[in-house]
Amino acid sequence: MLKGILTLLVFQFIGECLAKLFMLKVPGAIIGMVFLLLFLILRKKSFHALDTSVFWLLRYLPLFILPSAVGIMTQFDTIANEALAILCSLVVGTFISLCFSAKLMDILISKKEQCHEH
């Protein structure tokens, strides 16, 4: 499990370094996650220590979200002033996500059907 957590931290560190070095607006954690995704795609599989660490972290995910929820409650006035913009972005973002997910499922189903035909 330590190897898995270390792997996650190394990719986050790489992302943070690149974000600071190139003064990017994207958070370093996101950049690190993209590099982790590319690493796993190139490797074509994960490894047990990473899987164990990820499942352990996912089990405690609500504890990681709680401080953000508390932070949102302290900014209630700002949220109330920007409620329409927030609502519009949520609706549009949800619609885009649904369209993307539907198209992805369509592609994956067609690929699976092509594999079964051969």
N, C-alpha and C positions, 0 to 999 in steps of 0.2 A: 504494500500500500504506500510506503514511503517513496518508492520509485515513481509511482503514479502521481503523487502530490508534487514531487520534485519536477516531474515532466510538465505539469500544469504551470508551476511557478516559473520554470525556465521560459516557456512560451509567453507567459505574461510579461516577464522581464524583457524579453526580446521586443515585444510589442511596445512596452513603455519606453525603452531606449530609442526605438525608431520614431515614436511619436514626439519625443523630446528633441531628438537630433534634427529631424526635418520640420519641427514645429507644426505638426499636423493637428487639425481640429478634431480628428477621430481619437477617441480614448485608446490608450495603449492596450488595455485589456481586450478590446475588440480586435485590434490588429493582431495581437497574440493568438486570439481564438481563430482568426482566419489562417494564420500560419500553422496552427495545430491541425486544422481541417486539411490543409494542403499536405502536411506531413502524413496524416492518416490515409489520405487518398493515394499518395505515392507509395506508402507502405502496403496498402490494400487490406490492412487489418489492424485491429487494435492489439493491446497486450493486457494480460490479466491484471497487472498492478494498476494500470490506468483505469480499467473497467471497475475495479474494486473501489478505487478512490472516487471516481465519478458517482457511483451508486451511493457511496457514503455521503458525499457532499449533497447530492440530490435529496437524500432523506432529511437533511437539515436545512433545505432551501427556504422554508418559511421563516426561519430565524434570521436569514440573511436579508429577507425582504422587509422585515418588521421595522428596522431603522428608517427605511425609505418612507414607509407609510406614516411614521411619526413625523418625519420631516415635511411631508405633504400637509399634515394637519396644522403645522405651525405656519404654513403659507396660505392659509384659507382665504385671506383677503385678496391676494394676488390671483388665486385660482378663480375666485368669484368674479373678478374683473375680466378675466380672460376665458370665461366659461364657454362662450360661443366658439372661439377659435379652437379650444381644446376639444369640444364636442365634434366640430367639423373634421379635425385631424383624426380623431378616433374613428369616425364613420368612414372616411376616405381610406385610412390605413387598413381598417378591417376589410373593406371591399377589395383593396389591392391584394391583401393576404389571401382572401378567399379565391380570387381569380388565379393567383399564382399557384395556390395549392391544387386547385382543380386542374389546371394545365399540367402541373407536375404529375398528378395522379394519372391523367390521360396518357402522358408519355410513358410512365412506368408500366401501366397496364398494357399498352401496345407493345412495349419491349418484351414483357413477359409472355404475351401471346405469340410473338415472333419466335421466342426461344422454344416454346412448346410445339410449334409447327415443325421445327427442324429436328 
